[in-house]
Amino acid sequence: MENDFKLHEPQTIAELQSLIREASIISLNTREDSPSPPNTITLSLSGFQKIVEYQPEEYTITVEAGAKVSDVISILDEQGQYLPFDPPFIDKYSTIGGMIANGYSGPGGNRYGILRDFILGLTFIDGLGNRIKTGGKVVKNAAGFDVPKLMVGSQASLGVITEATFKVFPLPETYRTILFRFDTFESGHAALLALGRSRFTLDALDLDSQGSLVIRLSGQSDSMDVRIQALETLIGRSHEVFSEDKSIWTTSLKLQAFPQAGLLLKIPSSPTSIRKIEAELAPYSTQRRYSIGGFVSWIHSDNSVCELSELLQKLDLAAQIVSGDTIEHVIGTDHPRAFYDRIKQALDPQRKFANIYKK
Amino acid sequence: MEKKAFMPEMFSEADLDAFKRIRQAIDPHEISNRGKMLPGHEAPALSHSGPHPLEKAGIISRM
């Protein structure tokens, strides 16, 4: 490691603010194993791990951004509550701030909404070192711009998140996860579309490239058998029991489930567009999983960033890079760029944070 | 809009300034719904009761 590498761990907001004011390039390090480019002030929010406020009866929780996602999940679990968007790719290093900056949602987003639907308030330090508090601590709040949602998926390019408030839900009584196997992707996809149009409220609805449809139901245990029978009638075939264990969803979505090497991409999609994505990306990828009813595609590929970016541009798609040996954040089309550049200029005029688009 | 006057109680100066910067970035001339969401400007509709200003000036007219 370089001699000039130093991890800065501010303990107060004032310290964090002055570090940001003095720095010329800032990188956030939530992972001990990730390298940082030279001439960079690398920040860790390990000094900000407090649960600021948790009122189970209000169904809201406010935590500092350096808090570990796994800790927050277990604190909620003790009170029989959870984050229904099912944060994926969580390991022992994952922080709340990193989770928001990446903006990923797991299969559970299918029923109750994704990360951005659960974030009520957010405090961050912008590129000028100002502490900005947006949103609120209550569910009904509409004052000012909805900046918390803007920061979801911003990849720490607009500011350093220091604190966030989430809406939380009560844990369902039981879960049931079932699998419907189809011979082709097309027939599995047809079933996914039929389910999307149906009256069923599925906790999770994922499809893989082999045409297997994985469904999670949640609710009262005595209703499960009836609901599964009704699903079988609609789909026209019988199910296989996948697992009674809710953790299969998070473990199956962990990075380990995809090969470590290569690139993992997140492509925003739709239940209808995944058919085209499957057809076009199959030759360029090793694994494809269509999650949240088809609205998110997770694509693993061994091809080069350059090649994939060109292909995505041709298909008019954009992808966020989840993991891989590259400094790129977003590849493919850059339609939202005009908007992003303006927001970036407003919040980080001196370009201290990374830019999610290539220069 | 009626809560606009209380925004400085909920948000600090830095917060309101960030909102202003974001607004400026997207709508530099503040032509879309001025005075609707952020304090600082009066909504044009509030200062123009009665006929439309152009009607008052005799530029447009009703049938």
Interface residues (C-beta under 8 A of the other chain):
Chain A: D126 N130 R131 I132 K133 T134 G136 A143 G144 F145 V147 F339 R342 I343 Q345 A346 L347
Chain B: K3 M7 M10 F11 S12 A14 D15 L16 D17 A18 F19 R21 I22 R23 Q24 A25 I26 M37 L38
